[in-house]
Amino acid sequence: MDPAAAAAGDQGMRKNRPGLGRRLSRRLSLVTRVPNLLGEKIRAEFSSRDTPRQNRRFELSVIAPDKTQKILTAVSTQRVWELVELLIAEYSVQEPQLRLAGSRAEVDPDVSADLLEGDILLVEEGLRNLHPLGETDRFYRETESFILDELEYVIALRSAGELFGSPLSRMQCFELEDHQYIFDSITDLANTCQDLAEQMRAVLDTWNPDTFKIGHLFSKQVWEQYDSYQDMLRKARQLLREKATDDDFNELCKLRRGAAKHTLQSLMELPLYISCVLFFNMHLSVELVDWLFWEAGYFELGKVDTMLMSVFMLAALSPPFLHIMGLVLLKFVP
């Protein structure tokens, strides 16, 4: 063959494959810049998270409820709950709690088991060991339940940093200032909620059903932390909308999520709860809301500020706040 013709043919082939070159370049960049992502997972890029992939076997490290490490043989067509059901039965786990061992992110038991490949699965007993005092004291039980819910909520918030924060930082997916703003806000809110739970635990440790008070723990600083978080979330949502067509960003988020229950956006939105729905559902009166604010030190009982009421009804509140509203109801309902 004429060398000139061969060269022209090679050049034509190269010209016909620019898209492939760009895709390979992006994928190689993804693997080299984020070394803890398993290259073998990339081949599953276009598979549905809810659809089992090819039938193959692999080994998975699992930390059992007694903290021993076990190696389970998994089949890619299994769901996560199918993979661990024998282990759960062996340890007589009543309310299984599945997490990723590193980030402690909650695992979705209904997804394909091969999404766990390369991770370590943590299996824990989720049944709560509640104090007997709560059987006769409704306020004690509601306060105790709030603390436990709040601590679960803190774990979920903190999982965002390892699951998404560090990899996105290495990939420089956001401007440095935006990245710090988003993930520092999540960390700050988690710390605030952790402190609140610890303060309420101190109330339980010295519990007196006749004199207990918890309203003052919901200080102005707590509410302001939620206000600041809402400001961050508005900006974060805009950034995520702008990233909707970024293949590398979406690929990274999908791979980092793996078998975890929450996406990056759903983790960021965990603190949201439109409390006005709660008001309608629970038929709360102005007097009850007024009492809560008064307990928190906002203003004197009987002097409800309409602006604060509006902010309160539309504020982003943590899901465990339901228990506090339960406390409010119990205060007024025999």
C-alpha positions as CSV (number, residue, x, y, z in Angstrom):
1,M,0.0,0.0,0.0
2,D,1.1,3.5,-0.8
3,P,2.5,5.0,2.4
4,A,0.8,8.4,1.6
5,A,-2.6,6.6,1.2
6,A,-2.1,4.7,4.5
7,A,-1.3,7.9,6.3
8,A,-4.4,9.6,4.8
9,G,-6.5,6.7,5.9
10,D,-5.2,6.8,9.5
11,Q,-5.8,10.6,9.6
12,G,-9.4,10.0,8.4
13,M,-10.0,7.4,11.1
14,R,-8.7,9.8,13.7
15,K,-11.0,12.6,12.4
16,N,-14.0,10.3,12.7
17,R,-13.3,9.5,16.4
18,P,-13.0,12.8,18.2
19,G,-16.0,12.0,20.5
20,L,-14.4,8.7,21.6
21,G,-11.1,10.5,22.4
22,R,-12.8,13.1,24.5
23,R,-14.8,10.4,26.4
24,L,-11.7,8.3,27.1
25,S,-9.9,11.4,28.2
26,R,-12.6,12.3,30.6
27,R,-12.8,8.8,32.0
28,L,-9.0,8.5,32.5
29,S,-9.0,11.9,34.1
30,L,-11.8,10.8,36.4
31,V,-9.9,7.7,37.6
32,T,-6.5,9.3,37.9
33,R,-7.7,12.4,39.8
34,V,-10.0,10.4,42.1
35,P,-7.9,7.3,42.9
36,N,-10.4,5.7,45.4
37,L,-13.0,5.3,42.6
38,L,-12.9,1.7,41.3
39,G,-12.1,1.7,37.6
40,E,-14.2,-1.4,37.1
41,K,-17.3,0.4,38.1
42,I,-17.0,2.8,35.2
43,R,-18.1,0.1,32.8
44,A,-21.5,0.2,34.5
45,E,-21.9,3.9,33.8
46,F,-25.0,3.5,31.7
47,S,-26.7,0.9,33.8
48,S,-29.7,1.8,35.9
49,R,-29.1,1.9,39.7
50,D,-32.2,-0.2,40.2
51,T,-31.4,-2.8,37.5
52,P,-29.2,-5.8,38.4
53,R,-26.2,-6.1,36.1
54,Q,-24.5,-9.2,34.6
55,N,-24.6,-12.3,36.8
56,R,-21.1,-12.5,38.5
57,R,-19.7,-13.2,41.9
58,F,-17.5,-11.1,44.1
59,E,-16.4,-10.9,47.7
60,L,-17.7,-8.2,50.1
61,S,-16.3,-7.3,53.5
62,V,-19.0,-6.9,56.2
63,I,-18.7,-5.8,59.8
64,A,-21.2,-7.9,61.8
65,P,-23.1,-6.5,64.8
66,D,-20.5,-8.0,67.2
67,K,-17.8,-5.9,65.3
68,T,-16.2,-9.0,63.7
69,Q,-15.3,-8.7,60.1
70,K,-16.7,-11.3,57.7
71,I,-16.3,-12.0,54.0
72,L,-19.5,-12.7,52.1
73,T,-19.7,-14.0,48.6
74,A,-22.2,-11.8,46.7
75,V,-23.9,-12.3,43.4
76,S,-24.5,-9.1,41.3
77,T,-28.1,-10.1,40.7
78,Q,-28.8,-10.0,44.5
79,R,-30.3,-7.1,46.3
80,V,-28.5,-5.9,49.4
81,W,-31.1,-7.2,51.8
82,E,-30.8,-10.7,50.2
83,L,-27.0,-10.6,50.6
84,V,-27.2,-10.0,54.4
85,E,-30.4,-11.7,55.4
86,L,-28.6,-14.9,56.6
87,L,-26.1,-12.8,58.6
88,I,-29.1,-10.8,60.1
89,A,-30.7,-14.1,61.1
90,E,-27.5,-15.5,62.6
91,Y,-27.2,-12.5,64.9
92,S,-30.9,-12.2,65.6
93,V,-30.9,-8.6,64.5
94,Q,-34.4,-7.2,65.1
95,E,-34.2,-3.9,63.3
96,P,-31.2,-4.1,60.8
97,Q,-29.3,-0.9,60.2
98,L,-27.0,-0.9,57.1
99,R,-24.3,1.7,56.6
100,L,-21.1,2.2,54.6
101,A,-18.3,1.7,57.1
102,G,-16.3,4.7,56.1
103,S,-18.8,7.5,55.7
104,R,-21.5,5.8,57.9
105,A,-24.0,6.7,55.1
106,E,-27.2,4.8,55.3
107,V,-27.4,2.0,52.7
108,D,-30.5,1.3,50.6
109,P,-31.3,-2.4,51.1
110,D,-33.3,-2.6,47.9
111,V,-30.5,-1.7,45.4
112,S,-28.3,-4.2,43.5
113,A,-25.6,-5.7,45.7
114,D,-22.8,-4.9,43.2
115,L,-23.1,-1.3,44.1
116,L,-21.3,-2.2,47.3
117,E,-18.3,-3.7,45.5
118,G,-15.2,-2.1,46.9
119,D,-16.9,-0.8,50.0
120,I,-17.2,-2.2,53.5
121,L,-20.8,-2.8,54.8
122,L,-21.6,-2.2,58.4
123,V,-24.5,-4.2,59.8
124,E,-25.9,-2.9,63.2
125,E,-28.8,-3.4,65.5
126,G,-31.1,-0.5,65.1
127,L,-33.5,-1.4,67.9
128,R,-33.4,1.3,70.5
129,N,-32.7,0.6,74.1
130,L,-35.1,3.0,75.7
131,H,-35.2,3.9,79.4
132,P,-38.1,2.3,81.4
133,L,-39.0,5.7,82.8
134,G,-40.4,6.6,79.4
135,E,-43.2,4.0,79.8
136,T,-44.9,6.2,82.5
137,D,-43.5,9.6,81.6
138,R,-44.6,10.8,78.1
139,F,-42.4,13.9,78.2
140,Y,-39.3,11.8,79.0
141,R,-40.0,9.4,76.1
142,E,-40.5,12.2,73.6
143,T,-37.3,13.9,74.7
144,E,-35.4,10.7,74.6
145,S,-36.7,9.9,71.1
146,F,-35.8,13.4,69.9
147,I,-32.2,12.9,71.0
148,L,-31.9,9.6,69.3
149,D,-33.4,10.9,66.1
150,E,-31.2,14.0,66.2
151,L,-28.1,11.8,66.5
152,E,-29.2,9.8,63.5
153,Y,-29.7,13.0,61.6
154,V,-26.2,14.2,62.6
155,I,-24.7,11.0,61.2
156,A,-26.5,11.4,57.9
157,L,-25.4,15.1,57.6
158,R,-21.7,14.2,58.4
159,S,-21.7,11.4,55.8
160,A,-21.9,14.1,53.1
161,G,-18.3,15.2,53.7
162,E,-16.6,11.8,53.0
163,L,-19.1,10.5,50.5
164,F,-19.2,13.6,48.3
165,G,-17.2,16.5,49.8
166,S,-13.7,15.2,49.5
167,P,-14.0,13.6,46.0
168,L,-15.7,16.7,44.6
169,S,-12.9,18.9,46.1
170,R,-10.2,16.7,44.4
171,M,-12.0,16.9,41.1
172,Q,-12.4,20.7,41.6
173,C,-16.1,20.4,40.6
174,F,-16.9,23.7,42.3
175,E,-15.0,26.8,42.9
176,L,-13.1,26.5,46.1
177,E,-15.1,29.2,47.8
178,D,-18.4,27.6,46.8
179,H,-17.3,24.1,47.9
180,Q,-16.2,25.4,51.3
181,Y,-19.4,27.3,51.7
182,I,-21.6,24.3,51.0
183,F,-19.8,21.6,53.0
184,D,-18.8,23.9,55.9
185,S,-22.5,24.8,56.2
186,I,-23.5,21.2,56.4
187,T,-20.7,20.6,59.0
188,D,-21.7,23.6,61.1
189,L,-25.4,22.5,61.2
190,A,-24.4,19.0,62.2
191,N,-22.3,20.4,65.0
192,T,-25.2,22.6,66.2
193,C,-27.5,19.6,66.2
194,Q,-24.9,17.5,68.0
195,D,-24.6,20.1,70.7
196,L,-28.3,20.4,71.1
197,A,-28.6,16.6,71.5
198,E,-25.9,16.6,74.2
199,Q,-27.6,19.4,76.1
200,M,-30.9,17.6,76.0
201,R,-29.1,14.4,77.2
202,A,-27.9,16.4,80.2
203,V,-31.5,17.3,80.9
204,L,-32.4,13.6,80.9
205,D,-29.6,12.7,83.2
206,T,-31.1,15.0,85.9
207,W,-34.7,14.5,84.9
208,N,-37.4,15.9,87.2
209,P,-40.9,15.5,85.7
210,D,-42.1,18.5,87.7
211,T,-39.4,21.0,86.8
212,F,-37.9,19.9,83.5
213,K,-37.5,22.6,80.8
214,I,-36.1,22.2,77.3
215,G,-37.5,25.1,75.4
216,H,-34.6,27.4,76.3
217,L,-32.2,24.9,74.6
218,F,-33.7,26.0,71.2
219,S,-31.9,29.3,71.4
220,K,-31.8,32.1,68.9
221,Q,-28.4,30.7,67.7
222,V,-30.0,27.4,66.7
223,W,-32.7,29.0,64.6
224,E,-30.1,31.4,63.0
225,Q,-28.0,28.3,62.0
226,Y,-31.0,27.0,60.1
227,D,-31.5,30.4,58.5
228,S,-27.9,30.4,57.3
229,Y,-28.3,26.9,56.0
230,Q,-31.3,27.9,53.9
231,D,-29.2,30.7,52.3
232,M,-26.5,28.1,51.4
233,L,-29.1,25.6,50.1
234,R,-30.5,28.2,47.6
235,K,-27.0,28.7,46.2
236,A,-26.2,25.0,46.2
237,R,-29.4,24.2,44.2
238,Q,-28.4,26.7,41.6
239,L,-24.9,25.1,41.3
240,L,-26.4,21.7,41.0
241,R,-28.7,22.9,38.2
242,E,-25.7,24.3,36.4
243,K,-23.9,20.9,36.8
244,A,-26.9,18.9,35.4
245,T,-25.2,18.5,32.0
246,D,-21.7,17.9,33.3
247,D,-20.9,14.2,32.6
248,D,-17.9,14.0,34.9
249,F,-19.7,15.6,37.8
250,N,-22.7,13.3,37.5
251,E,-20.6,10.2,37.0
252,L,-18.6,11.0,40.1
253,C,-21.7,11.6,42.2
254,K,-23.2,8.4,41.0
255,L,-20.1,6.3,41.7
256,R,-19.6,7.9,45.1
257,R,-23.2,7.3,46.1
258,G,-23.0,3.6,45.2
259,A,-25.5,1.8,47.4
260,A,-26.1,4.8,49.7
261,K,-29.7,5.9,50.2
262,H,-29.1,9.6,49.6
263,T,-27.9,11.5,46.7
264,L,-25.8,14.7,47.2
265,Q,-28.9,16.8,46.8
266,S,-31.1,14.7,49.1
267,L,-28.5,14.9,51.8
268,M,-28.3,18.6,51.5
269,E,-32.1,18.8,51.7
270,L,-32.4,16.6,54.8
271,P,-32.8,19.6,57.1
272,L,-35.8,20.8,55.2
273,Y,-39.2,20.3,56.6
274,I,-42.1,22.7,55.7
275,S,-43.5,23.2,59.1
276,C,-46.7,24.8,57.9
277,V,-47.8,21.4,56.7
278,L,-47.2,20.2,60.3
279,F,-49.3,23.0,61.6
280,F,-52.3,22.0,59.5
281,N,-51.9,18.3,60.1
282,M,-51.6,18.7,63.9
283,H,-54.1,21.5,64.2
284,L,-51.7,23.6,66.3
285,S,-53.1,26.8,67.8
286,V,-51.3,30.1,68.1
287,E,-51.1,29.6,71.8
288,L,-49.0,26.4,71.3
289,V,-46.6,28.1,69.0
290,D,-46.5,31.1,71.3
291,W,-45.6,28.8,74.1
292,L,-42.7,27.3,72.2
293,F,-41.2,30.6,71.3
294,W,-41.7,31.8,74.9
295,E,-39.9,28.8,76.2
296,A,-37.1,29.5,73.7
297,G,-36.8,33.0,75.0
298,Y,-38.0,34.9,71.9
299,F,-40.7,36.9,73.6
300,E,-43.2,36.9,76.4
301,L,-46.2,34.5,76.3
302,G,-49.2,36.2,74.7
303,K,-47.1,38.5,72.4
304,V,-46.8,36.6,69.2
305,D,-44.9,38.5,66.5
306,T,-46.6,37.9,63.1
307,M,-43.3,38.1,61.3
308,L,-41.6,35.5,63.5
309,M,-44.7,33.3,63.1
310,S,-44.3,33.4,59.3
311,V,-40.6,32.6,59.5
312,F,-41.3,29.8,61.9
313,M,-44.0,28.3,59.7
314,L,-41.9,28.4,56.6
315,A,-38.5,27.6,58.1
316,A,-36.4,24.6,57.3
317,L,-36.5,22.4,60.3
318,S,-34.9,19.0,61.0
319,P,-37.3,16.0,60.9
320,P,-36.7,15.2,64.6
321,F,-38.5,18.5,65.3
322,L,-41.7,16.5,65.1
323,H,-40.8,15.2,68.6
324,I,-40.6,18.7,69.9
325,M,-44.0,19.5,68.5
326,G,-45.2,16.3,70.2
327,L,-43.8,17.7,73.5
328,V,-45.8,20.9,72.9
329,L,-49.0,19.0,72.3
330,L,-48.5,16.9,75.4
331,K,-48.0,20.0,77.4
332,F,-51.5,21.1,76.6
333,V,-53.4,17.8,75.9
334,P,-54.3,15.7,78.9
